[in-house]
Amino acid sequence: MPTFSPNSVILYVSDVEASTEFYRSVLRTEPLETFEGFAVFALSDTITLGLQAADQIDPKAEPHIGGSELSLSDVDRETVDQLYAAWTAASVPIALEPTELAFGYTFVATDPDGHRLRVCATDTTGLG
């Protein structure tokens, strides 16, 4: 039987153009493709990020419950601080300032729709 191995993340957004500009800035790359109501970025060689107009998806999406989080969790503390400085300088909304949590040193930013972007120097040695 074939296995389900996802190769993309799709975020439903209220304004594809605004979200495309946001992710162009944060990811420091151009979208692979843009269409009316949809844009796609490469997150890696094998994973893409799609930005889908929430009001143009079939079947209709359920009302927003909670949110989504994109996480970069394999970096060092210096990278956490560097990205935090770059994003605050670019006026990216910050939900959590750099802080030490049980799983590592982290901060959280948000995109125009409130989806979270977490950057974390993961350290699970104290867990368990």
Number of C-alpha atoms within 10 A of each C-alpha: 3 4 5 6 6 9 12 15 15 14 20 22 24 17 17 22 17 14 22 22 13 15 19 14 14 16 13 9 12 15 18 12 11 16 10 10 17 23 20 21 22 17 15 9 7 9 13 18 20 24 24 22 19 20 13 15 12 7 6 9 11 7 7 9 6 7 10 16 15 16 12 14 17 12 13 16 16 11 14 20 19 10 14 21 12 12 16 12 9 11 9 17 15 18 14 12 12 17 11 14 12 11 15 19 21 23 22 21 21 18 18 17 15 15 18 19 19 19 26 26 21 19 16 10 9 8 7 4
